[in-house]
Structures are given as structure tokens and as C-alpha cells.
Amino acid sequence: MTVFLTLGKDISWINMNRRPSKKSIRQSRASLIILITLAFLLMIAAVALAISLPDDEDRRAQTTTTTANTPALSGFACSATEASQMYPFETGVMKLTIGRVAMLDIRGAERFSVDLDYETPFCVQNDSFFLVAERDGYSFALFDQTGLLYEAVVEGRICGAAIRADGHVAVIQDKSGSTGLVSLYAPSIGEKIFDVLFAESGYVLSVSFPPDEESFDVALLNTDFSEARPVVKRYSLDGRQLGQRLPALGQIYPIMVYDDASDLVMCGATSLAAIRYSQDEVVWLRSLQRIVTAKQTSAGLAVLAADGQDDRIGLHLLDKAGGSIFEIPIGEGVVDFAVREKLAAIGCGTRVLLIDLAQGKTIQNYDAAVEIIRTGFSGDGALTLVTRAGVMRVVIPT
């Protein structure tokens, strides 16, 4: 029997009665062995791929991205409401909600939680400690990365606080019948050391700890004069008043930082004034168009401010005489500013700029593709970003 197969213009015939040759049988067996081997290898590869993939829960909880200017990015997703409750701290974030404070790691897993009866909590923090207080309430709690250290109740309504590097806490209170009250608490145990009351009419603006002194500074607004005037007072950690200055400055200076010479620098809306307790006159005065904030760094005084009519924000690094070391344009929409040693991280819209203050240049400009709410340096040397879509950990390039 003969069958004709037509393939295009080619015609072939096969004699179906002819026996297959031994050579054809050997070739068929070899092909079969090859096919079985390939199938076995494909099955092994599929199993290996399945093992390497995270489970569904991990894929939902963690995101990992690599870009040209970001060596590694990880974190977890959350809603915009949850993101507004989170603050970078150590290697994770602290989450403040009504009646509860929790610390989450960078994957979103809870490390510890504490129930606190605070309806409107706010926070103050440094690299090692995290203070949570009831706004206009009478209680505050101090945490470190291991959990709650203590909770304390004060006499007046809490309206501000500061934390020293060793854990001393100074709490500003609005007490009925007084012009303000500052209470100092000992590290770790929360024992009150002393209270400071002020004779001046007016109120307390802020409190701050000098980095290299066993003391703290209090900024007040004195309303005894025809116009309000700033007053600064320094106290030792055992309650002794060490100094007082009444600088001839005509505006409110609510922020206190320190420059390279360890002089107190008072920051107002449009000017900075350096104060030294050993002399009566202002050490130096610097005016800018609009000051957002200022932070002390090991490279100099870092100031976010507009310096022109276009009102665009720039990062100004000042020396110990108030002179400019450099200025880097930042732009508009600055939402947060963090520093550590000679690095500055600035959240601006969807971008975070990482600036080397020693070199005066931007070393990383990362676009998170979503609005940034807060930035912070983590305890393991990375950056933690809180965005409207979740928390990100960005590795700092070396």
C-alpha cells in the first residue's frame, strides 16, 4: 500500500509495507531517551523555582526593588491613614494610634506594643529614645527599641519636650497660675529631678539640650515690655541656673540648635541669632527669606530656608561664624528633614535627597513614585521612608 503526502510543491511517498531498519529503531530510541531527559530537567527546574519564590503572604507584605541609584529597597505596604501614624525609629517604625503605641520592623511585623490612654498622641524623638505624650494632657511615656521604659504624670498640660542623648527628658507644661513650667526627669527610671518656674510674664517656647554640656536651655517669650522679647536661660542637670540672656531681637525664636562653636543658635521666621552666655552681645546674626528649620551636624549648622523672591527652598550649611559653606537648591514641597553625622536626608514630594554635607553634594536622588510623609536614618545605617503607600527601607550607597 502506498500513501502520497503533498507538502506544498514537494511530493513524497512512503511504502507502509516496508519494515523499518535497525538504524531507524536505534535513532527513535535515542530521541526518546533525550526527550525523557529534557522532561526530567524541566521538572527539576520547576521545583527549584517554586521553592525560591516567597509565599503569598510574604509577597503581599514585602516589596523589593533595585534601581540604578538605589542598591536595595524593601518594606511593607499600608494605607495612607496608617502611614500618617508611623514614625521612623531605630530599624523600624513606631506606630501611634488612639490608645496604643507599637513598634514594627521593616517588614511590618510587630516587635512590641503598649496600651496608653492617649486620645491625641504626639511624639518627640532622638536617635535612641522615643517619647509619646498626650497633647494638652498630663501623661507621657518614654520608649527605646526594646519597649516601654516608663510612664509619668505631670502637673500641667504638656505642650512640648526634649530628650538628651543619655535619656534625660525635659517636659514643658502649661500650668494654671504660672508663666510656664519645665520639669526634668532622670534617664530610664522616670524619676523627676526638679521643676523650673519662671517669673517673666509670657510663656515657654522650647527647651533644648546642648550636645557637649551638662545642662539644658529654655527659650521664653517675655511680654512685660511694650513688645514681646526673647529670653534664654540655662540650667544645670541638678537644677542650678547657669546663665540668662535677653538679646535685643524683635521677633519670636521658637527653635534652638547649636553651631560648630557650641553656641546656642535661636531660629526665627527670617533670621538666626547665635547666643553665648559669656558675653552680652549676639555672636552672629544671619537673615534669610524664610526659614523652615535648622539642625546641628558634625559638618556645620544645616538650615532649610528660602533665600530669594521665588521662595524655593535650599539647604544652607553655615560655619561657626554664620557664614555660608555651601547652598544646594532643593525645590518646593519639602516635607521632612533628617540628619546624622555628616549626612542629610530631605523628603521633597515623591523624592528623597541624600546629601553628603562634608562634600557639599547630593549622593542619591531617589524617586519613591509616591508622596513621602517622613524620613529618618535607621539604626542599621539605612534610610527609612514613610510614604502614603507604605514604609520603605533604602540602603545608603557606600
MARVEX-500154 format. One record per residue (C-alpha): chain; z, y, x. Coordinates in nm, 4 decimals. Last residue first. Layout:
! residues N
<base->A, pz->Z, py->Y, px->X>
...
***
This chain:
! residues 398
<base->A, pz->5.0044, py->5.3439, px->2.8893>
<base->A, pz->4.8864, py->5.3877, px->2.5312>
<base->A, pz->5.1610, py->5.4215, px->2.2674>
<base->A, pz->5.1582, py->5.1298, px->2.0231>
<base->A, pz->5.1298, py->5.2413, px->1.6606>
<base->A, pz->5.3623, py->5.0943, px->1.3981>
<base->A, pz->5.2565, py->5.1741, px->1.0434>
<base->A, pz->5.4539, py->5.2053, px->0.7190>
<base->A, pz->5.2904, py->5.2211, px->0.3767>
<base->A, pz->5.0300, py->5.3823, px->0.1531>
<base->A, pz->5.1584, py->5.7411, px->0.1374>
<base->A, pz->5.2197, py->5.7232, px->0.5100>
<base->A, pz->5.5289, py->5.6592, px->0.7208>
<base->A, pz->5.4310, py->5.6408, px->1.0864>
<base->A, pz->5.6382, py->5.4673, px->1.3537>
<base->A, pz->5.5355, py->5.5303, px->1.7136>
<base->A, pz->5.6061, py->5.2825, px->1.9943>
<base->A, pz->5.8666, py->5.2786, px->2.2721>
<base->A, pz->6.0827, py->4.9921, px->2.1500>
<base->A, pz->6.3395, py->5.2125, px->1.9731>
<base->A, pz->6.0743, py->5.3782, px->1.7632>
<base->A, pz->5.9457, py->5.7321, px->1.8041>
<base->A, pz->5.9078, py->5.9014, px->1.4668>
<base->A, pz->5.6528, py->6.0324, px->1.2204>
<base->A, pz->5.6804, py->6.1250, px->0.8527>
<base->A, pz->5.4566, py->6.1758, px->0.5469>
<base->A, pz->5.1089, py->6.0930, px->0.6801>
<base->A, pz->4.8205, py->6.1077, px->0.4317>
<base->A, pz->4.5817, py->5.8132, px->0.4536>
<base->A, pz->4.2958, py->5.7286, px->0.6919>
<base->A, pz->4.5527, py->5.6754, px->0.9710>
<base->A, pz->4.3399, py->5.8862, px->1.2084>
<base->A, pz->4.4750, py->5.8563, px->1.5622>
<base->A, pz->4.4461, py->6.1272, px->1.8256>
<base->A, pz->4.5983, py->5.9994, px->2.1491>
<base->A, pz->4.6536, py->6.1490, px->2.4943>
<base->A, pz->4.6541, py->6.5141, px->2.3894>
<base->A, pz->4.7080, py->6.7357, px->2.6910>
<base->A, pz->4.9710, py->6.9562, px->2.8546>
<base->A, pz->5.0344, py->6.7243, px->3.1476>
<base->A, pz->5.4152, py->6.7169, px->3.1227>
<base->A, pz->5.3990, py->6.7603, px->2.7446>
<base->A, pz->5.1906, py->6.4476, px->2.6929>
<base->A, pz->5.0779, py->6.4870, px->2.3323>
<base->A, pz->5.0382, py->6.2198, px->2.0650>
<base->A, pz->4.8524, py->6.3599, px->1.7652>
<base->A, pz->4.8847, py->6.1871, px->1.4293>
<base->A, pz->4.6064, py->6.2252, px->1.1767>
<base->A, pz->4.5906, py->6.1907, px->0.7972>
<base->A, pz->4.7164, py->6.5443, px->0.7336>
<base->A, pz->4.8874, py->6.6518, px->1.0556>
<base->A, pz->5.1677, py->6.4364, px->1.1918>
<base->A, pz->5.2706, py->6.5583, px->1.5365>
<base->A, pz->5.4075, py->6.3288, px->1.8075>
<base->A, pz->5.5465, py->6.4894, px->2.1243>
<base->A, pz->5.6079, py->6.3158, px->2.4582>
<base->A, pz->5.8017, py->6.4383, px->2.7620>
<base->A, pz->6.1453, py->6.2998, px->2.6646>
<base->A, pz->6.1073, py->6.2022, px->2.3001>
<base->A, pz->5.9718, py->6.4438, px->2.0421>
<base->A, pz->5.8961, py->6.4299, px->1.6701>
<base->A, pz->5.7103, py->6.6753, px->1.4436>
<base->A, pz->5.6238, py->6.6268, px->1.0774>
<base->A, pz->5.3954, py->6.7582, px->0.8023>
<base->A, pz->5.1424, py->6.9820, px->0.9789>
<base->A, pz->4.8698, py->7.0635, px->0.7246>
<base->A, pz->4.6685, py->7.3065, px->0.9339>
<base->A, pz->4.5412, py->7.2970, px->1.2899>
<base->A, pz->4.6949, py->7.1659, px->1.6119>
<base->A, pz->4.5766, py->7.4021, px->1.8863>
<base->A, pz->4.7494, py->7.3280, px->2.2204>
<base->A, pz->4.9373, py->7.6067, px->2.3992>
<base->A, pz->5.0558, py->7.5966, px->2.7610>
<base->A, pz->5.3445, py->7.6935, px->2.9897>
<base->A, pz->5.4153, py->8.0042, px->2.7844>
<base->A, pz->5.7055, py->8.2264, px->2.8875>
<base->A, pz->6.0470, py->8.2124, px->2.7213>
<base->A, pz->6.2337, py->8.2431, px->3.0508>
<base->A, pz->6.3339, py->7.8751, px->3.0653>
<base->A, pz->5.9721, py->7.7700, px->3.0072>
<base->A, pz->5.7928, py->7.7518, px->2.6723>
<base->A, pz->5.5584, py->7.4826, px->2.5370>
<base->A, pz->5.3631, py->7.6093, px->2.2359>
<base->A, pz->5.2081, py->7.3639, px->1.9897>
<base->A, pz->4.9620, py->7.5437, px->1.7614>
<base->A, pz->4.9419, py->7.6047, px->1.3881>
<base->A, pz->4.6547, py->7.7953, px->1.2291>
<base->A, pz->4.7668, py->8.1194, px->1.0631>
<base->A, pz->4.4208, py->8.2814, px->1.0970>
<base->A, pz->4.5977, py->8.6075, px->1.1920>
<base->A, pz->4.7322, py->8.4682, px->1.5160>
<base->A, pz->5.0108, py->8.2764, px->1.6829>
<base->A, pz->5.1106, py->8.0131, px->1.4303>
<base->A, pz->5.4081, py->7.8072, px->1.5412>
<base->A, pz->5.5281, py->7.4649, px->1.6489>
<base->A, pz->5.7609, py->7.5200, px->1.9441>
<base->A, pz->5.8377, py->7.2775, px->2.2291>
<base->A, pz->6.1013, py->7.4110, px->2.4718>
<base->A, pz->6.0433, py->7.2604, px->2.8146>
<base->A, pz->5.9350, py->6.9355, px->2.9839>
<base->A, pz->6.2586, py->6.7424, px->2.9190>
<base->A, pz->6.2264, py->6.8344, px->2.5525>
<base->A, pz->6.4093, py->7.0704, px->2.3146>
<base->A, pz->6.2634, py->7.1107, px->1.9692>
<base->A, pz->6.1308, py->7.4059, px->1.7682>
<base->A, pz->6.0239, py->7.4548, px->1.4068>
<base->A, pz->5.7617, py->7.6216, px->1.1859>
<base->A, pz->5.7500, py->7.9643, px->1.3498>
<base->A, pz->5.5040, py->8.2175, px->1.2077>
<base->A, pz->5.3194, py->8.4934, px->1.3975>
<base->A, pz->5.5169, py->8.4584, px->1.7184>
<base->A, pz->5.7761, py->8.6768, px->1.8931>
<base->A, pz->5.9729, py->8.5791, px->2.2051>
<base->A, pz->6.3106, py->8.7203, px->2.3115>
<base->A, pz->6.4915, py->8.6500, px->2.6390>
<base->A, pz->6.8482, py->8.6435, px->2.7702>
<base->A, pz->6.9889, py->8.8398, px->2.4752>
<base->A, pz->7.2520, py->9.0747, px->2.6105>
<base->A, pz->7.6274, py->9.0179, px->2.6215>
<base->A, pz->7.6508, py->8.7740, px->2.9105>
<base->A, pz->7.8412, py->8.4504, px->2.9813>
<base->A, pz->7.7820, py->8.3123, px->2.6323>
<base->A, pz->7.4069, py->8.2943, px->2.6909>
<base->A, pz->7.1686, py->8.3445, px->2.3985>
<base->A, pz->6.7914, py->8.2898, px->2.3875>
<base->A, pz->6.6116, py->8.4548, px->2.0934>
<base->A, pz->6.3068, py->8.3096, px->1.9165>
<base->A, pz->6.0944, py->8.5105, px->1.6751>
<base->A, pz->5.8861, py->8.5011, px->1.3551>
<base->A, pz->6.0811, py->8.3013, px->1.0945>
<base->A, pz->6.3930, py->8.2678, px->1.3083>
<base->A, pz->6.4865, py->8.0340, px->1.5915>
<base->A, pz->6.8030, py->8.0759, px->1.7968>
<base->A, pz->6.7809, py->7.9440, px->2.1535>
<base->A, pz->7.1081, py->7.8440, px->2.3201>
<base->A, pz->7.0693, py->7.8449, px->2.6967>
<base->A, pz->7.0602, py->7.5062, px->2.8702>
<base->A, pz->6.8306, py->7.6562, px->3.1403>
<base->A, pz->6.5445, py->7.4339, px->3.0245>
<base->A, pz->6.5859, py->7.5569, px->2.6662>
<base->A, pz->6.8270, py->7.4656, px->2.3854>
<base->A, pz->6.7899, py->7.4445, px->2.0060>
<base->A, pz->6.9422, py->7.6241, px->1.7062>
<base->A, pz->6.7615, py->7.6769, px->1.3740>
<base->A, pz->6.8804, py->7.9142, px->1.0972>
<base->A, pz->6.8069, py->8.2500, px->1.2638>
<base->A, pz->6.8107, py->8.5138, px->0.9869>
<base->A, pz->6.6676, py->8.8531, px->1.0792>
<base->A, pz->6.7763, py->9.1799, px->1.2385>
<base->A, pz->6.8933, py->9.0782, px->1.5825>
<base->A, pz->7.1572, py->9.2675, px->1.7769>
<base->A, pz->7.3288, py->8.9534, px->1.9043>
<base->A, pz->7.6879, py->8.8956, px->1.7934>
<base->A, pz->7.8157, py->8.6405, px->2.0461>
<base->A, pz->8.1231, py->8.4178, px->2.0498>
<base->A, pz->8.2781, py->8.1852, px->2.3068>
<base->A, pz->8.4957, py->7.8872, px->2.3893>
<base->A, pz->8.6912, py->7.8406, px->2.0661>
<base->A, pz->8.9219, py->7.5410, px->2.1155>
<base->A, pz->8.8952, py->7.2485, px->1.8728>
<base->A, pz->8.9104, py->6.9354, px->2.0920>
<base->A, pz->8.5317, py->6.8981, px->2.1107>
<base->A, pz->8.5091, py->7.2524, px->2.2449>
<base->A, pz->8.3889, py->7.5301, px->2.0181>
<base->A, pz->8.1034, py->7.7814, px->2.0480>
<base->A, pz->8.0372, py->8.0650, px->1.8034>
<base->A, pz->7.7122, py->8.2371, px->1.7047>
<base->A, pz->7.6824, py->8.5369, px->1.4717>
<base->A, pz->7.3645, py->8.6553, px->1.3006>
<base->A, pz->7.3541, py->8.9883, px->1.1169>
<base->A, pz->7.3078, py->9.0736, px->0.7480>
<base->A, pz->7.2528, py->9.4432, px->0.6848>
<base->A, pz->7.5045, py->9.7135, px->0.5984>
<base->A, pz->7.7604, py->9.5056, px->0.7857>
<base->A, pz->8.0124, py->9.2543, px->0.6494>
<base->A, pz->7.7331, py->9.0087, px->0.5622>
<base->A, pz->7.7690, py->8.7887, px->0.8713>
<base->A, pz->7.5248, py->8.4974, px->0.8828>
<base->A, pz->7.6612, py->8.2089, px->1.0859>
<base->A, pz->7.5342, py->7.9789, px->1.3606>
<base->A, pz->7.7841, py->7.7221, px->1.4929>
<base->A, pz->7.7629, py->7.5743, px->1.8418>
<base->A, pz->7.9144, py->7.2486, px->1.9693>
<base->A, pz->8.1070, py->7.1483, px->2.2813>
<base->A, pz->8.1379, py->6.9032, px->2.5699>
<base->A, pz->7.8167, py->7.0399, px->2.7239>
<base->A, pz->7.4931, py->6.8875, px->2.8543>
<base->A, pz->7.2940, py->6.8301, px->2.5348>
<base->A, pz->7.4321, py->7.1301, px->2.3432>
<base->A, pz->7.5455, py->7.0090, px->1.9970>
<base->A, pz->7.4245, py->7.2018, px->1.6902>
<base->A, pz->7.5559, py->7.3544, px->1.3667>
<base->A, pz->7.3665, py->7.5490, px->1.1032>
<base->A, pz->7.3645, py->7.8450, px->0.8644>
<base->A, pz->7.7344, py->7.8959, px->0.7901>
<base->A, pz->7.8102, py->8.1640, px->0.5299>
<base->A, pz->7.8842, py->8.5294, px->0.4771>
<base->A, pz->8.2011, py->8.7310, px->0.5243>
<base->A, pz->8.3479, py->8.6600, px->0.8653>
<base->A, pz->8.6881, py->8.4924, px->0.8996>
<base->A, pz->8.5533, py->8.1440, px->0.9699>
<base->A, pz->8.7267, py->7.8084, px->0.9263>
<base->A, pz->8.6963, py->7.5215, px->1.1751>
<base->A, pz->8.8366, py->7.1784, px->1.0873>
<base->A, pz->8.9727, py->6.9173, px->1.3322>
<base->A, pz->8.9417, py->6.5644, px->1.4726>
<base->A, pz->8.8456, py->6.3755, px->1.1553>
<base->A, pz->8.8433, py->5.9992, px->1.2165>
<base->A, pz->8.5041, py->5.8434, px->1.1468>
<base->A, pz->8.5606, py->5.5298, px->1.3565>
<base->A, pz->8.2311, py->5.5184, px->1.5490>
<base->A, pz->8.2435, py->5.8631, px->1.7129>
<base->A, pz->8.5102, py->6.1213, px->1.6184>
<base->A, pz->8.4512, py->6.3636, px->1.3315>
<base->A, pz->8.4277, py->6.7454, px->1.3491>
<base->A, pz->8.4638, py->6.9524, px->1.0317>
<base->A, pz->8.2843, py->7.2839, px->0.9739>
<base->A, pz->8.3953, py->7.5095, px->0.6870>
<base->A, pz->8.2378, py->7.8071, px->0.5173>
<base->A, pz->8.3198, py->8.1571, px->0.4025>
<base->A, pz->8.6262, py->8.0377, px->0.2135>
<base->A, pz->8.7668, py->8.0426, px->-0.1420>
<base->A, pz->8.5698, py->7.7381, px->-0.2604>
<base->A, pz->8.4445, py->7.5245, px->0.0258>
<base->A, pz->8.0801, py->7.4975, px->0.1234>
<base->A, pz->8.0847, py->7.2337, px->0.3938>
<base->A, pz->7.9052, py->7.1856, px->0.7258>
<base->A, pz->7.9670, py->6.8468, px->0.8899>
<base->A, pz->7.9864, py->6.7940, px->1.2677>
<base->A, pz->7.9491, py->6.4303, px->1.3780>
<base->A, pz->8.0350, py->6.2858, px->1.7206>
<base->A, pz->7.8167, py->5.9784, px->1.7826>
<base->A, pz->7.7562, py->5.9868, px->2.1598>
<base->A, pz->7.4230, py->6.1720, px->2.1284>
<base->A, pz->7.5860, py->6.4318, px->1.9021>
<base->A, pz->7.5080, py->6.4336, px->1.5313>
<base->A, pz->7.4595, py->6.7448, px->1.3151>
<base->A, pz->7.5386, py->6.8206, px->0.9510>
<base->A, pz->7.4426, py->7.0286, px->0.6483>
<base->A, pz->7.5346, py->7.1388, px->0.2944>
<base->A, pz->7.8239, py->6.9073, px->0.2053>
<base->A, pz->8.0388, py->7.0341, px->-0.0821>
<base->A, pz->8.3944, py->7.0913, px->0.0379>
<base->A, pz->8.6963, py->6.8730, px->0.1155>
<base->A, pz->8.5290, py->6.5766, px->0.2878>
<base->A, pz->8.5084, py->6.2022, px->0.2154>
<base->A, pz->8.4108, py->5.9605, px->0.4927>
<base->A, pz->8.2021, py->5.6426, px->0.5287>
<base->A, pz->8.1989, py->5.4334, px->0.8461>
<base->A, pz->7.9837, py->5.2438, px->1.0975>
<base->A, pz->7.7355, py->5.0986, px->0.8476>
<base->A, pz->7.4715, py->4.8701, px->0.9970>
<base->A, pz->7.3497, py->4.7282, px->1.3296>
<base->A, pz->7.0846, py->4.9942, px->1.3959>
<base->A, pz->7.3426, py->5.2725, px->1.3647>
<base->A, pz->7.4862, py->5.4144, px->1.0477>
<base->A, pz->7.7097, py->5.7060, px->0.9407>
<base->A, pz->7.8114, py->5.7689, px->0.5799>
<base->A, pz->7.8753, py->6.0962, px->0.3951>
<base->A, pz->8.0810, py->6.1976, px->0.0938>
<base->A, pz->8.1686, py->6.5200, px->-0.0914>
<base->A, pz->7.8568, py->6.6152, px->-0.2834>
<base->A, pz->7.6180, py->6.9096, px->-0.2649>
<base->A, pz->7.3559, py->6.6623, px->-0.1370>
<base->A, pz->7.5282, py->6.3258, px->-0.0951>
<base->A, pz->7.5141, py->6.2361, px->0.2705>
<base->A, pz->7.3338, py->5.9834, px->0.4917>
<base->A, pz->7.3746, py->5.9975, px->0.8700>
<base->A, pz->7.1565, py->5.7916, px->1.1056>
<base->A, pz->7.2574, py->5.7337, px->1.4676>
<base->A, pz->7.0814, py->5.6258, px->1.7886>
<base->A, pz->6.7766, py->5.8501, px->1.8426>
<base->A, pz->6.9056, py->6.1333, px->1.6219>
<base->A, pz->6.9486, py->6.1558, px->1.2474>
<base->A, pz->7.0302, py->6.3704, px->0.9448>
<base->A, pz->6.9715, py->6.2329, px->0.5948>
<base->A, pz->6.9673, py->6.3326, px->0.2291>
<base->A, pz->7.0990, py->6.1470, px->-0.0749>
<base->A, pz->7.0707, py->6.2759, px->-0.4325>
<base->A, pz->7.2501, py->6.0219, px->-0.6564>
<base->A, pz->7.4872, py->5.8877, px->-0.3918>
<base->A, pz->7.7285, py->5.6045, px->-0.4876>
<base->A, pz->7.6560, py->5.4016, px->-0.1758>
<base->A, pz->7.5604, py->5.0312, px->-0.1723>
<base->A, pz->7.4820, py->4.9129, px->0.1797>
<base->A, pz->7.1788, py->4.7193, px->0.3047>
<base->A, pz->7.0880, py->4.5219, px->0.6154>
<base->A, pz->6.7845, py->4.3874, px->0.8020>
<base->A, pz->6.5449, py->4.3951, px->0.5052>
<base->A, pz->6.1941, py->4.2667, px->0.5816>
<base->A, pz->5.9215, py->4.5320, px->0.5631>
<base->A, pz->5.7164, py->4.4076, px->0.8603>
<base->A, pz->5.8379, py->4.6950, px->1.0822>
<base->A, pz->6.1999, py->4.6103, px->1.0060>
<base->A, pz->6.3787, py->4.7495, px->0.7034>
<base->A, pz->6.7162, py->4.9264, px->0.6942>
<base->A, pz->6.8778, py->4.9790, px->0.3564>
<base->A, pz->7.0732, py->5.2535, px->0.1770>
<base->A, pz->7.1653, py->5.2212, px->-0.1917>
<base->A, pz->7.2991, py->5.4167, px->-0.4897>
<base->A, pz->6.9846, py->5.6189, px->-0.5562>
<base->A, pz->6.7377, py->5.5225, px->-0.2861>
<base->A, pz->6.7234, py->5.5858, px->0.0874>
<base->A, pz->6.5177, py->5.3481, px->0.3035>
<base->A, pz->6.5768, py->5.3499, px->0.6792>
<base->A, pz->6.2752, py->5.2466, px->0.8845>
<base->A, pz->6.2058, py->5.0082, px->1.1708>
<base->A, pz->6.2482, py->4.9738, px->1.5481>
<base->A, pz->6.5003, py->5.2620, px->1.5839>
<base->A, pz->6.4652, py->5.4865, px->1.2791>
<base->A, pz->6.1573, py->5.6108, px->1.0918>
<base->A, pz->6.2542, py->5.7469, px->0.7475>
<base->A, pz->6.1607, py->5.5917, px->0.4122>
<base->A, pz->6.2204, py->5.7223, px->0.0579>
<base->A, pz->5.8862, py->5.9054, px->0.0275>
<base->A, pz->5.7164, py->5.5759, px->0.1186>
<base->A, pz->5.8701, py->5.4053, px->-0.1855>
<base->A, pz->5.7158, py->5.6635, px->-0.4187>
<base->A, pz->5.3789, py->5.6427, px->-0.2407>
<base->A, pz->5.3772, py->5.2662, px->-0.2963>
<base->A, pz->5.4217, py->5.0136, px->-0.0165>
<base->A, pz->5.2203, py->4.8360, px->0.2522>
<base->A, pz->5.3545, py->4.6894, px->0.5735>
<base->A, pz->5.3256, py->4.7491, px->0.9460>
<base->A, pz->5.0905, py->4.6883, px->1.2382>
<base->A, pz->4.8631, py->4.8841, px->1.4707>
<base->A, pz->4.7711, py->4.7919, px->1.8249>
<base->A, pz->4.5664, py->4.9460, px->2.1081>
<base->A, pz->4.4920, py->5.2646, px->1.9129>
<base->A, pz->4.2174, py->5.4867, px->2.0576>
<base->A, pz->3.9264, py->5.2455, px->2.0260>
<base->A, pz->4.0641, py->5.0775, px->1.7193>
<base->A, pz->4.2608, py->4.7615, px->1.6532>
<base->A, pz->4.4038, py->4.6844, px->1.3113>
<base->A, pz->4.6831, py->4.4625, px->1.1885>
<base->A, pz->4.8217, py->4.4729, px->0.8358>
<base->A, pz->5.1299, py->4.2880, px->0.7219>
<base->A, pz->5.2818, py->4.2166, px->0.3807>
<base->A, pz->4.9805, py->4.0895, px->0.1872>
<base->A, pz->4.8503, py->3.8732, px->0.4694>
<base->A, pz->5.2004, py->3.7468, px->0.5327>
<base->A, pz->5.2402, py->3.6417, px->0.1688>
<base->A, pz->4.9025, py->3.4659, px->0.1650>
<base->A, pz->4.9835, py->3.2505, px->0.4686>
<base->A, pz->4.8737, py->3.3537, px->0.8128>
<base->A, pz->4.5443, py->3.2053, px->0.9515>
<base->A, pz->4.5623, py->3.0029, px->1.2741>
<base->A, pz->4.6318, py->2.6737, px->1.0947>
<base->A, pz->4.3265, py->2.7109, px->0.8680>
<base->A, pz->4.1026, py->2.7884, px->1.1670>
<base->A, pz->4.2238, py->2.4803, px->1.3565>
<base->A, pz->4.1575, py->2.2582, px->1.0520>
<base->A, pz->3.8043, py->2.3996, px->1.0138>
<base->A, pz->3.7302, py->2.3469, px->1.3845>
<base->A, pz->3.8437, py->1.9822, px->1.3654>
<base->A, pz->3.6180, py->1.9213, px->1.0597>
<base->A, pz->3.3218, py->2.0797, px->1.2396>
<base->A, pz->3.3785, py->1.8507, px->1.5398>
<base->A, pz->3.3843, py->1.5410, px->1.3127>
<base->A, pz->3.0632, py->1.6499, px->1.1379>
<base->A, pz->2.8929, py->1.7031, px->1.4729>
<base->A, pz->2.9974, py->1.3532, px->1.5920>
<base->A, pz->2.8735, py->1.1891, px->1.2693>
<base->A, pz->2.5384, py->1.3695, px->1.3004>
<base->A, pz->2.5011, py->1.2635, px->1.6655>
<base->A, pz->2.5804, py->0.8999, px->1.5817>
<base->A, pz->2.3217, py->0.9033, px->1.3013>
<base->A, pz->2.0581, py->1.0501, px->1.5305>
<base->A, pz->2.1252, py->0.7764, px->1.7876>
<base->A, pz->2.0962, py->0.5069, px->1.5172>
<base->A, pz->1.7673, py->0.6525, px->1.3984>
<base->A, pz->1.6283, py->0.6645, px->1.7545>
<base->A, pz->1.7281, py->0.2984, px->1.8150>
<base->A, pz->1.5580, py->0.1929, px->1.4911>
<base->A, pz->1.2390, py->0.3856, px->1.5795>
<base->A, pz->1.2240, py->0.2125, px->1.9222>
<base->A, pz->1.2666, py->-0.1296, px->1.7598>
<base->A, pz->0.9534, py->-0.0582, px->1.5547>
<base->A, pz->0.9484, py->-0.0205, px->1.1768>
<base->A, pz->0.7604, py->-0.2931, px->0.9893>
<base->A, pz->0.4223, py->-0.1873, px->0.8377>
<base->A, pz->0.3897, py->-0.2378, px->0.4623>
<base->A, pz->0.4507, py->0.1305, px->0.3827>
<base->A, pz->0.1447, py->0.2381, px->0.5869>
<base->A, pz->0.1931, py->0.6092, px->0.6138>
<base->A, pz->-0.0828, py->0.8598, px->0.5880>
<base->A, pz->-0.1108, py->1.2169, px->0.6979>
<base->A, pz->-0.3245, py->1.5036, px->0.5647>
<base->A, pz->-0.2915, py->1.8572, px->0.7060>
<base->A, pz->-0.4310, py->2.1550, px->0.5047>
<base->A, pz->-0.0975, py->2.2468, px->0.3484>
<base->A, pz->0.1172, py->1.9354, px->0.3697>
<base->A, pz->-0.0503, py->1.6566, px->0.1679>
<base->A, pz->0.1181, py->1.3174, px->0.1771>
<base->A, pz->-0.1064, py->1.0099, px->0.1180>
<base->A, pz->0.0508, py->0.6740, px->0.0290>
<base->A, pz->-0.0978, py->0.3369, px->0.1388>
<base->A, pz->0.0000, py->0.0000, px->0.0000>
***
